[in-house]
Structure formats: C-alpha cells, structure tokens
C-alpha cells in the first residue's frame, strides 16, 4: 500500500507545483500586459 501511495503523492505534488507555476506565470503575464 505504501509503495502505491508514495508515487501518487509525488506525482500530485509535482502536478500541484506545476499548476501553481502556470497560474503565477499567467497572472504576471496579464499584469505585465495590463500595466504596459
């Protein structure tokens, strides 16, 4: 059970970090366009 849960947790953490990075990039990109 631990062997199955661990990769899922690692994948979920990676996926969450990627989503946060994408959202942060999009927000900064739109702010850049809005202010310039």
C-alpha positions as CSV (number, residue, x, y, z in Angstrom):
1,X,0.0,0.0,0.0
2,X,2.8,2.4,0.9
3,X,4.5,1.6,-2.4
4,X,1.4,2.6,-4.3
5,X,0.6,5.7,-2.3
6,X,4.1,7.2,-2.4
7,X,4.4,7.7,-6.2
8,X,0.9,9.1,-6.3
9,X,1.8,11.6,-3.6
10,X,5.0,12.6,-5.5
11,X,3.0,12.9,-8.8
12,X,0.3,15.0,-7.1
13,X,2.9,17.3,-5.5
14,X,4.6,17.7,-8.9
15,X,1.3,18.4,-10.5
16,X,0.3,20.9,-7.9
17,X,3.6,22.8,-8.2
18,X,3.2,22.9,-12.0
19,X,-0.3,24.3,-11.7
20,X,0.8,26.9,-9.2
21,X,3.7,27.9,-11.5
22,X,1.4,28.1,-14.5
23,X,-1.2,30.3,-12.7
24,X,1.6,32.6,-11.3
25,X,3.1,32.9,-14.8
26,X,-0.3,33.7,-16.3
27,X,-1.2,36.3,-13.7
28,X,2.2,38.0,-14.0
29,X,1.9,37.9,-17.8
30,X,-1.5,39.5,-17.8
31,X,-0.4,42.1,-15.2
32,X,2.6,42.9,-17.4
33,X,0.3,43.5,-20.4
34,X,-2.2,45.5,-18.4
35,X,0.4,47.9,-16.9
36,X,2.3,48.3,-20.2
